[in-house]
Amino acid sequence: MVKFIYGAAEWLAYIGGLLLSALALMVVVSVVGRALINVGLGPVPGDFEMVEMATAVVVFFFLPWCYLKNGHAMVDLVYMHLPRWAQRGVTIGCDLLMLLTWTVLTWRLGVSLFDKYGEGETTFILQIPVWWALALCLFGAVMGCLTYLAKTLVELGAARAPEGWSSGPAGGHI
């Protein structure tokens, strides 16, 4: 199961990367269109709405993989001077806190999703239902919870990381 979760987090990051690339291309087209408005072109309608919604989705798609690769910010001024057992304790404690944080975040995101769905709220220009982006964010948040749980179980010794797994150059994480 851990291997599946780690693989799914990686693929989610790839999808997030493709979405971010498409978003960047759309912004370039929109800016060029604004610059050439006097020759009949114009900005992409609702570009800021798409940027706003897609950026949130991309963040939720990237974070599980970032966590698995120890890509989060690390303050190791004191950590690196602790004995190995204390470093492990800090890592496990932080993993448990992050799992709790993501669980609460996922719960509240789900509540927001159902509120927006029930209200039928849409974006101003494109009239895109807001719940669509929230549903994609919720998917990424659930994946984040599973990722945090899987990695915490690995840290606790209750599960094994996939064969050949490397958490990245940082090594440790707090």
C-alpha positions in Angstrom: 0.0 0.0 0.0 2.9 2.4 0.8 4.4 1.8 -2.6 1.0 2.7 -4.2 0.7 5.9 -2.1 4.3 7.0 -2.9 3.7 6.3 -6.6 0.4 8.1 -6.6 2.0 11.1 -4.9 4.6 11.2 -7.6 2.1 11.0 -10.5 0.0 13.7 -8.8 3.0 16.0 -8.8 3.5 15.3 -12.5 -0.1 16.2 -13.2 0.4 19.4 -11.1 3.5 20.2 -13.2 1.5 19.8 -16.5 -1.2 22.0 -15.1 1.3 24.6 -14.0 2.9 24.6 -17.4 -0.4 25.0 -19.1 -1.2 27.8 -16.7 2.1 29.6 -17.5 1.5 29.3 -21.2 -2.0 30.7 -20.8 -0.6 33.7 -18.8 1.9 34.3 -21.6 -0.8 34.2 -24.2 -2.9 36.6 -22.2 -0.1 39.1 -21.6 0.8 39.0 -25.3 -2.8 39.5 -26.1 -3.0 42.5 -23.8 0.2 44.0 -25.4 -1.3 43.5 -28.9 -4.8 44.8 -28.1 -4.4 47.6 -30.7 -4.1 44.9 -33.5 -7.2 43.1 -32.6 -6.0 40.7 -30.0 -6.8 40.7 -26.3 -6.3 38.9 -23.0 -7.6 35.5 -22.3 -11.1 36.0 -20.8 -11.1 35.1 -17.1 -7.4 34.5 -17.0 -7.1 35.6 -13.4 -10.0 33.3 -12.4 -8.2 30.3 -14.0 -4.9 31.3 -12.4 -6.5 31.6 -9.0 -8.3 28.2 -9.2 -5.5 26.3 -10.9 -2.8 27.6 -8.5 -4.6 26.2 -5.5 -5.0 22.8 -7.3 -1.3 22.8 -8.2 -0.2 23.4 -4.6 -2.3 20.6 -3.3 -1.0 18.3 -6.1 2.7 19.2 -5.3 2.7 19.1 -1.5 2.5 15.3 -1.0 5.5 14.6 -3.2 7.4 17.6 -1.7 6.8 16.0 1.7 8.0 12.6 0.6 11.2 14.1 -0.8 11.9 16.2 2.3 11.4 19.4 0.3 9.7 21.4 3.0 11.7 24.1 4.7 13.9 22.8 7.5 15.3 24.7 10.4 18.1 22.6 11.6 20.1 25.0 13.8 19.4 22.9 16.9 18.2 19.7 15.2 21.6 18.8 13.8 23.2 18.9 17.2 20.7 16.6 18.8 21.5 12.9 19.4 20.1 10.5 16.7 17.3 9.3 19.0 16.2 12.9 19.6 16.3 13.7 15.9 14.1 10.7 15.2 11.7 11.8 17.9 11.5 15.3 16.5 10.9 13.9 13.0 8.2 11.6 14.1 6.6 14.3 16.3 6.6 16.8 13.3 5.2 14.1 11.0 2.3 13.4 13.4 1.6 17.2 13.7 1.6 17.5 9.9 -0.8 14.5 9.6 -3.1 16.1 12.2 -2.9 19.5 10.3 -3.6 17.9 7.0 -6.5 15.9 8.4 -8.1 19.1 9.8 -7.4 20.9 6.5 -8.9 18.1 4.5 -12.0 18.0 6.7 -12.6 21.8 6.4 -11.9 21.7 2.7 -14.6 19.1 2.4 -17.0 21.2 4.3 -16.3 24.2 2.1 -16.7 22.0 -1.0 -20.2 21.0 0.0 -21.1 24.5 0.9 -20.0 25.9 -2.5 -21.7 23.0 -4.3 -25.0 23.7 -2.4 -24.8 27.4 -3.0 -24.0 27.0 -6.7 -21.4 29.7 -6.6 -19.6 30.4 -9.8 -16.7 32.6 -10.9 -17.6 36.1 -12.1 -16.5 36.0 -15.7 -16.4 32.4 -16.9 -19.2 31.2 -14.6 -17.1 28.1 -13.6 -18.6 26.4 -10.6 -16.2 27.1 -7.7 -16.7 23.6 -6.3 -14.8 22.1 -9.3 -11.5 23.6 -8.0 -12.4 22.7 -4.5 -13.0 19.1 -5.5 -9.6 18.8 -7.1 -8.0 20.4 -4.1 -9.8 18.0 -1.8 -8.5 15.1 -3.9 -4.9 16.4 -3.4 -5.6 17.0 0.3 -6.8 13.4 0.7 -3.7 12.2 -1.1 -1.7 14.4 1.2 -3.3 12.8 4.3 -2.5 9.3 2.9 1.0 10.4 2.1 1.6 11.8 5.6 0.1 8.6 7.1 2.2 6.3 5.0 5.5 8.2 5.7 4.7 8.4 9.4 4.1 4.6 9.5 7.5 4.2 7.7 9.2 6.5 10.2 7.6 4.5 13.1 8.8 1.2 11.6 5.2 0.0 11.0 5.6 -0.1 7.2 8.5 -0.2 4.7 9.3 2.4 2.1 9.3 1.2 -1.5 12.4 -0.7 -2.6 15.2 1.8 -3.6 13.3 4.8 -2.1 15.4 7.9 -1.5 13.9 10.8 0.3 16.1 13.2 -1.5 19.3 15.1 -0.9 18.2 16.7 2.3 18.2 13.4 4.2 16.2 14.4 7.3 13.2 16.5 7.8 11.5 18.4 10.6 
